[in-house]
Amino acid sequence: MGPGDKPSALEGAARPQKRSFSIKGHRTSISMETPFWEALQQAAARENTSLAGLIALIDKGRGEAGLSSAVRVWILDYYRQRNISP
């Protein structure tokens, strides 16, 4: 990578980060790579909600999917529908 080049999103994808939340009074944790966390935080800000509130909303509609997977798919869908970059 040369001077002024933007770092690749893959650089932050190597090690998932684990964060814990309370959903409906129960503690749960999600492991995702840094680019997903950043995109989720930006989406929460755009939607004027907290990260925990957004995750609770995603949890409500996830069906049988694992929560981390449901969040990743939600992020992809969110940005595709709005045709915006995270």
Sequence and secondary structure as in RCSB ss.txt:
>XXXX:A:sequence
MGPGDKPSALEGAARPQKRSFSIKGHRTSISMETPFWEALQQAAARENTSLAGLIALIDKGRGEAGLSSAVRVWI
LDYYRQRNISP
>XXXX:A:secstr
  TT    GGGGSSS EEEEEEETTEEEEEEE HHHHHHHHHHHHHTT  HHHHHHHHHHT TTS HHHHHHHHH
HHHHHHHT   
